[in-house]
Amino acid sequence: MLCAQVVGEAATPQACIAGILATHPDVVVLDVQLEGGQGLEVLLAVRSAEPSIAFVVFSNSSGAAYRKRYLGAGAARFLDKSRDFEQLADAVNAAGQHQSTASQDTQ
């Protein structure tokens, strides 16, 4: 069962990074295309500062090159908005559970 709460949203990479680092969510749902930049900038900056935060990429920009780049940078899942909408809740839940287990393992 999904138990999630939205703690923020932002349009630009800089606002995303600041908001994520201020709120420390378990999971971030991230788009590839952001106002004035790309989600990859957010993923790399946050994973560098807070590696315990999980990312699920949810985007219309779902070509193989994007998928490979984001998964290679540490995203837990990469979903296509046009066909994977039904999988989003499960992906967020799984990413959150994985991150929770991983942080317990490192304590």
N, C-alpha and C positions, 0 to 999 in steps of 0.2 A: 504494500500500500504506500502510495506517495504521500509524504508529509513534507511539503515545501512551502516556503514563504519568499515572496519577492522582496528583496531588501534594497533594490535600486535599479536604475536604468540610466543610460547615458548615450549620447549620439557620437561624440568624438573620442578618438583614442585616449587623449589626455584625461578627459572626464571619466572615461571607463577605468583607467588605471587608478586615478585618485579615489574614485568611489569604491573600487574593489579592495584596495589596500586599506581604506578607512573602515570598511565593514567586515572584512575577512569572511566572506561567505564560504560554504562548503563547496558549492558548485556554481560556475558561471555559464550561462547560455550566451554564446557569442556569435555574432554575424561576421562574415568575411568583409563586407563592405560597410564602412562607417563614414560619417561625415568628416571629410578632410583626412582620411587615412584608411588603414586596413586593420582588421581584427588581429592579424598576426603580430602587429606591434604590441597590442594589449597582451596577447598570450605570452610572448617572449618576456616582456617586462614583468608581468605578474609572476610567471613561473620562476623567474630569476630571484625575485624578492620573497615570494611565498610559494614554494613548490608544493605545499600541501593542498592548495586550491585546485580543484578539478575543473576542466573545461569541456563543455559539449558545444560543438560548433553546429549552428543551425542556419543554413543559408540557401539562397537561390543560386549562388555562385558555387556550384558543386562539381565542377570538372575534376578530372583525375589529378591534375597538377595541384589544385587547391587542397584536395583531400590528402594527398601525399605530404604536402608542406605542413599542414596543420597537425596531422597525426604525428608526423616526424618531430614536430616542435613540442609534443606532449599532450595534445588534446585527447581526452578519453574516447570521444565519439565524434563523428562527422556525419550530420544528417542533412538531407536535401529537403528544403521546405515544401517543394512541390509533390513529394511522394512519401516522405517519412514522418509526416506530422504526428501520426498515431504512435510513433515510437519515442517521441520526445519525453514524455513523463517517465517512461521506463528507463530511458538513457540517463536522465537527471538523477533518478533514484539510484540506479546502479553506480553511477559515478560518485555520488555522495556516500554510498555504503563502502565503496572501495577506498575512498579517501579516508573515511573514518577508521577503517580497519588498518590502513597503512600508517596513520598517525598514531594509533594505539601500539603498533608494532615498533615504532621508533622511540617510544617513551620508556 
